[in-house]
Amino acid sequence: MFHYLHLRSRFLQILILALIGLTFYAYYRTAVYDVRQYNLPRNTSYSPAYQEGLHIHVNCSLPKNSSSDSMSLSPYAAHNASNNSSIFTTLSMSSSVQSLSSSSSASTLVSSKQSTNEKLQTARLINMTRSAPIAIRNDSARAIYEAGHTVSIPERCPNLGKDMDLVVIVMSAPTHLEARTAIRQTWGHFGQRSDMSVLFMLGTTLDARVEKILRKEQNMYNDVIRGRFLDSYSNLTLKTISTLEWVDTYCSKVKYLLKTDDDMFINVPRLLAFVYKHAKDRNIIFGRLARKWKPIRNRKSKYYVSQAQFQQPIFPDFTTGPAYLLSSDTVRRLYDAALDQTYLKLEDVFTTGIVAHRLGIKRSHANEFLNKRIQYTACNIQRGISIHMVKYSEQFDLWKKLLDGKSKCK
């Protein structure tokens, strides 16, 4: 009996030792495997910098006139008070989004609350970091601006505008077909002259139905430029930068550029007379000058500006956005400098204030630029160059009063 217990005891000892050995072996294999897998890249489409938390600054721009569709970050930065930095929280996408393979690995990096578009855009951004050798500031316009135009219509500025006095580029939205049609049938009619052009600048839209309408509109009128940015209020500065790029690329020899909006009535004969009068002026922006404006620090305001975006208590003098006139020699300098400036969605403050001030470009007040809604009398219409907040149905009434030769105005 004692012999039996001894044998059973030895058997149990061997069994216990074997189990202990297997346990250590399993732990060793598991630990080594896990460490090895952790040290290897989880997805070859991710750059090492992105795995470390995207602590990089990437130039996502394509070369000018690139024909490929791609995506860009949307522009407005929400201020983070804890680290005094700007973080871009939204993503914009160009009109044609390529299908994304292996999206499951990219989706692990975004919240389940995000939309499908945001997940696609994030994954696209990850891939873009792999081929971006130039480090840039992530709060600059260059970090979010994608160069080039999906529709460029260079033929609307023959010979780079050598024989043209004026190009008018109207900032419009994809859904504002009625506004563009009203302009074409009224003051935009002057765009048929050989010494000037009237064109529209639009971004992209994610609405396939709207895109189809825009293609028909382009085929009919061929006067719409399309930039590589999602068309939105927050991207108005990108729209202006895209306008500057277009003029610099396709119309650099024109004398003047008028940047305006599609809710404006422009007295083109008076504008042309103004251009002829100032034909020799250089390094200047004309418009309605805004002086001593203070940044709005209220986070709830549509016009909120953080300390990180602009530190000074007062903005440089700027010409208000509804309409301003630039001598063509300022265009390239504004375009280049704007890309390296801390981004601000207030496009007139940014372009004609902060960037122009930095370059030493003069901003000159011109009374003819009303840039506000006024009483629609024939004399008021004939005296001014630009009138703001004009509904598309009102363009025809103002056009008629502009052409009214019976009114005797002092």
C-alpha positions in Angstrom: 0.0 0.0 0.0 2.8 2.4 0.9 4.5 1.5 -2.4 1.3 2.3 -4.3 1.1 5.7 -2.6 4.7 6.4 -3.4 4.2 5.6 -7.0 1.0 7.7 -7.1 2.9 10.6 -5.4 5.7 10.5 -8.0 3.1 10.4 -10.8 1.4 13.4 -9.4 4.7 15.2 -9.0 5.6 14.5 -12.6 2.1 15.6 -13.8 2.3 18.8 -11.8 5.8 19.6 -13.1 4.6 18.9 -16.6 1.7 21.2 -16.2 4.0 23.9 -14.8 6.3 23.5 -17.8 3.5 23.7 -20.3 2.2 26.8 -18.6 5.5 28.5 -18.8 5.9 27.4 -22.4 2.5 28.7 -23.4 3.2 32.0 -21.6 6.6 32.4 -23.3 5.1 31.7 -26.8 2.2 34.1 -26.2 4.4 36.9 -24.8 7.0 36.7 -27.6 4.2 36.5 -30.2 2.4 39.5 -28.8 5.6 41.6 -28.5 6.6 40.7 -32.0 3.2 41.6 -33.4 3.2 44.9 -31.5 6.5 45.9 -32.9 5.5 45.3 -36.5 3.4 47.8 -38.4 -0.3 47.1 -38.0 -1.2 48.4 -41.4 1.3 49.1 -44.2 -0.8 52.1 -45.3 -0.1 54.0 -42.1 3.0 56.1 -41.8 5.0 55.7 -38.5 4.4 59.3 -37.8 0.6 58.7 -37.9 0.9 55.7 -35.5 2.6 58.0 -33.0 -0.4 60.3 -33.0 -0.1 62.4 -36.2 2.4 64.7 -34.6 3.5 65.9 -38.1 2.7 68.8 -40.4 1.9 67.6 -43.9 1.7 69.5 -47.2 -1.2 67.8 -48.8 -1.3 70.1 -51.9 -1.0 68.8 -55.4 0.9 70.6 -58.1 -0.9 73.4 -60.0 -3.3 72.2 -62.7 -3.3 68.7 -61.4 -6.2 66.8 -63.0 -6.7 64.2 -60.3 -9.4 64.5 -57.8 -8.5 64.3 -54.1 -9.3 65.5 -50.7 -8.3 68.3 -48.4 -8.9 69.1 -44.8 -11.5 71.7 -44.2 -10.2 75.0 -42.9 -11.7 76.2 -39.6 -9.7 75.5 -36.5 -11.3 75.2 -33.1 -9.1 76.7 -30.4 -7.9 74.4 -27.8 -7.3 76.4 -24.6 -5.4 73.7 -22.8 -2.5 73.7 -25.2 -3.0 77.0 -27.0 -3.0 75.4 -30.4 -5.4 75.1 -33.3 -6.8 71.7 -34.2 -8.6 71.2 -37.5 -11.7 69.2 -36.6 -13.6 68.8 -39.8 -12.7 67.3 -43.1 -13.6 68.4 -46.6 -13.8 66.2 -49.7 -13.5 66.8 -53.4 -16.3 66.0 -55.8 -15.0 62.6 -56.8 -14.2 60.2 -54.0 -12.3 57.1 -54.9 -13.4 53.8 -53.3 -11.3 52.8 -50.4 -10.0 49.3 -49.9 -9.0 48.0 -46.5 -11.3 50.7 -44.9 -11.7 48.5 -41.8 -8.2 49.2 -40.6 -8.7 52.9 -41.1 -12.0 52.9 -39.4 -10.4 51.8 -36.1 -8.8 55.3 -35.9 -12.1 57.2 -36.0 -15.0 57.3 -33.7 -18.1 55.2 -34.5 -20.0 58.5 -34.3 -18.2 59.9 -37.3 -19.9 59.8 -40.7 -18.8 57.5 -43.5 -17.4 60.5 -45.4 -15.2 61.5 -42.4 -13.9 57.9 -42.1 -13.0 57.9 -45.8 -11.4 61.3 -45.6 -9.4 60.2 -42.5 -8.1 57.1 -44.3 -7.2 59.3 -47.3 -5.3 61.6 -45.1 -3.3 58.7 -43.7 -2.3 57.6 -47.1 -1.4 61.2 -48.1 1.1 61.4 -45.2 3.2 58.6 -46.7 4.2 60.7 -49.7 4.6 64.1 -48.1 8.3 64.9 -47.6 7.9 68.6 -46.7 7.2 69.6 -43.1 4.9 72.6 -42.8 2.9 74.2 -40.0 -0.4 72.5 -39.5 -2.2 75.8 -38.7 -1.2 77.4 -42.0 -3.4 77.6 -45.1 -0.9 75.5 -47.0 -1.7 72.6 -44.7 -5.3 72.5 -45.9 -5.3 74.0 -49.4 -5.2 71.8 -52.4 -3.8 73.6 -55.4 -5.3 73.4 -58.9 -8.8 73.4 -60.4 -11.0 70.6 -61.6 -12.5 73.0 -64.1 -10.1 75.8 -65.2 -11.5 77.4 -68.4 -8.3 79.2 -69.3 -9.8 80.2 -72.6 -11.9 82.8 -70.8 -8.7 84.8 -70.3 -6.9 84.7 -73.7 -3.2 85.4 -73.8 -3.1 85.5 -70.0 -5.3 88.6 -70.1 -2.7 90.7 -71.9 -5.4 92.7 -73.7 -7.9 92.7 -70.8 -8.5 95.5 -68.3 -10.6 93.5 -65.9 -11.6 90.1 -64.8 -14.5 89.8 -62.4 -14.7 86.6 -60.4 -17.9 86.0 -58.5 -17.9 83.8 -55.4 -20.9 81.6 -55.7 -22.3 78.4 -54.1 -23.1 75.2 -56.0 -26.9 75.6 -55.3 -27.1 79.3 -56.3 -28.0 78.7 -59.9 -30.7 81.4 -59.9 -28.3 84.0 -58.6 -25.7 83.1 -61.4 -28.4 83.1 -64.1 -29.7 86.6 -62.9 -26.1 88.0 -63.1 -25.6 86.5 -66.6 -28.8 88.2 -67.8 -28.0 91.6 -66.2 -24.7 93.2 -65.3 -22.7 90.0 -66.1 -23.7 90.6 -69.7 -20.6 92.9 -69.9 -18.5 89.7 -69.7 -19.0 89.3 -73.4 -16.7 92.2 -74.1 -13.2 91.4 -75.2 -11.5 93.6 -72.6 -13.1 91.9 -69.6 -14.5 88.6 -68.3 -17.2 87.8 -65.7 -16.6 84.3 -64.2 -17.9 82.3 -61.2 -15.8 80.5 -58.6 -17.3 77.3 -57.0 -15.9 74.5 -54.9 -17.1 70.9 -54.8 -20.3 69.4 -53.4 -21.1 65.9 -52.2 -24.6 66.1 -53.7 -24.6 64.1 -56.9 -27.8 65.8 -58.0 -26.3 69.2 -57.7 -23.2 68.1 -59.5 -25.3 66.9 -62.5 -26.9 70.3 -62.7 -23.6 72.0 -62.5 -22.2 70.0 -65.4 -25.2 71.0 -67.5 -24.7 74.6 -66.5 -21.0 74.4 -67.4 -21.8 72.9 -70.8 -24.2 75.8 -71.5 -22.2 78.8 -70.3 -18.6 77.7 -69.8 -18.0 80.4 -67.2 -17.6 78.5 -63.9 -14.2 77.8 -62.3 -14.2 74.8 -59.9 -11.6 74.8 -57.1 -10.5 71.7 -55.0 -12.3 72.5 -51.8 -15.6 71.7 -50.2 -17.9 74.6 -50.8 -19.0 76.0 -47.4 -18.9 79.1 -45.4 -15.9 78.0 -43.4 -14.0 77.5 -46.7 -14.5 81.0 -48.1 -10.8 81.8 -47.5 -9.9 78.7 -49.6 -12.2 80.0 -52.3 -10.4 83.3 -52.3 -7.0 81.6 -52.4 -8.2 79.4 -55.3 -9.3 82.6 -57.1 -5.9 84.2 -56.6 -4.2 81.0 -57.9 -6.5 80.9 -61.0 -5.7 84.5 -61.9 -1.9 84.0 -61.3 -2.0 80.8 -63.4 -4.3 81.8 -66.3 -4.8 85.6 -66.2 -1.7 87.1 -64.8 -1.4 89.9 -67.3 -4.9 91.4 -66.7 -4.8 94.9 -65.1 -7.3 94.4 -62.3 -9.2 91.6 -60.5 -12.6 92.3 -58.9 -13.5 89.7 -56.3 -17.2 89.8 -55.5 -20.2 87.7 -54.3 -23.3 86.5 -56.1 -25.6 88.7 -54.0 -24.0 91.8 -55.4 -25.0 94.2 -58.1 -22.0 95.6 -59.9 -22.2 98.8 -61.9 -19.8 97.7 -64.6 -19.5 100.9 -66.6 -18.6 102.8 -63.5 -16.2 100.1 -62.4 -14.4 100.2 -65.8 -14.2 104.0 -65.5 -12.6 103.5 -62.1 -10.1 100.9 -63.6 -9.1 103.3 -66.4 -8.6 106.1 -63.9 -6.3 103.9 -61.8 -4.7 102.0 -64.7 -1.1 102.9 -63.6 -1.6 102.2 -59.9 0.3 99.3 -58.4 0.5 97.4 -55.2 -3.0 98.4 -54.1 -6.4 97.0 -53.2 -9.5 99.3 -53.5 -12.8 98.8 -51.7 -14.7 99.8 -48.6 -12.1 100.1 -45.9 -12.8 98.7 -42.4 -10.6 100.3 -39.8 -9.8 99.2 -36.2 -12.0 96.2 -36.1 -11.5 93.9 -33.1 -11.4 90.1 -33.2 -14.5 88.5 -31.7 -13.4 86.2 -28.9 -16.8 84.7 -28.1 -16.7 81.1 -29.0 -20.4 81.0 -29.8 -20.0 83.6 -32.5 -20.0 82.8 -36.2 -17.0 85.1 -36.4 -15.0 83.8 -33.5 -11.2 84.2 -33.7 -9.0 82.4 -31.2 -5.8 83.9 -29.7 -3.8 81.2 -31.6 -5.2 82.3 -34.9 -4.7 86.0 -34.3 -3.1 87.4 -31.1 -3.3 91.2 -31.6 -6.3 93.1 -30.2 -7.1 94.9 -33.5 -7.1 93.6 -37.0 -5.1 95.4 -39.7 -7.3 97.6 -41.9 -9.0 95.5 -44.6 -11.4 96.0 -47.5 -14.8 94.3 -46.8 -15.5 91.1 -48.6 -18.6 91.7 -50.7 -16.4 93.4 -53.4 -12.8 94.6 -53.6 -10.5 95.4 -56.5 -6.9 94.2 -56.7 -4.2 95.4 -59.0 -2.8 92.3 -60.7 0.7 92.7 -59.4 -0.6 91.9 -55.9 -2.2 88.5 -56.9 0.9 86.2 -56.9 2.3 87.8 -53.8 -1.0 87.4 -51.9 -1.4 83.8 -53.1 2.1 82.8 -52.0 2.0 84.6 -48.6 -1.6 83.4 -47.9 -0.4 79.8 -48.0 2.1 80.4 -45.2 -0.2 82.4 -43.0 -2.1 81.0 -40.0 -5.5 80.2 -41.5 -8.5 82.3 -40.7 -12.0 81.7 -42.2 -12.8 85.4 -42.3 -11.6 85.8 -45.9 -11.5 89.6 -46.2 -9.7 90.0 -42.9 -7.3 87.3 -43.8 -6.6 88.3 -47.4 -6.8 92.1 -47.6 -6.0 92.6 -43.9 -3.5 90.3 -42.4 -1.7 89.0 -45.5 -1.8 92.4 -47.4 -0.5 94.2 -44.3 2.3 91.7 -44.0 3.3 92.3 -47.6 3.0 96.1 -47.4 0.1 96.3 -49.9 -1.9 99.5 -49.7 -5.6 99.2 -49.0 -7.4 102.3 -50.3 -11.0 103.3 -49.4 -13.2 104.1 -52.4 -16.7 105.6 -51.7 -18.1 103.9 -54.8 -17.8 100.5 -53.2 -21.0 100.7 -51.1 -20.9 97.0 -50.1 -24.3 97.3 -48.3 -27.9 97.4 -49.1 -29.2 100.8 -50.1 -32.4 102.4 -51.3 -32.9 101.3 -54.9 -33.3 104.6 -56.7 -31.9 105.1 -60.2 -29.4 107.7 -59.0 -28.1 105.5 -56.1 -27.6 102.6 -58.5 -25.8 104.8 -61.0 -23.5 106.4 -58.5 -22.1 103.3 -56.9 -19.9 100.5 -58.1 -21.1 97.7 -55.8 -24.3 97.1 -53.9 -24.7 94.3 -51.4 -27.6 92.0 -50.3 -29.3 92.0 -53.7 -31.7 89.1 -54.2 -31.5 87.4 -57.6 -35.0 88.6 -58.4 -33.9 92.2 -57.7 -31.0 92.1 -60.1 -33.3 92.9 -63.1 -34.8 95.9 -61.4 -31.4 97.3 -60.6 -30.2 96.6 -64.1 -33.1 98.5 -65.6 -32.5 101.5 -63.3 -28.8 101.4 -64.2 -29.7 101.7 -67.9 -32.3 104.4 -67.3 -31.1 107.3 -69.3 -34.0 109.6 -68.1 -32.7 110.1 -64.6 -30.7 113.2 -64.0 -28.3 112.5 -61.1 -26.0 115.1 -59.6 
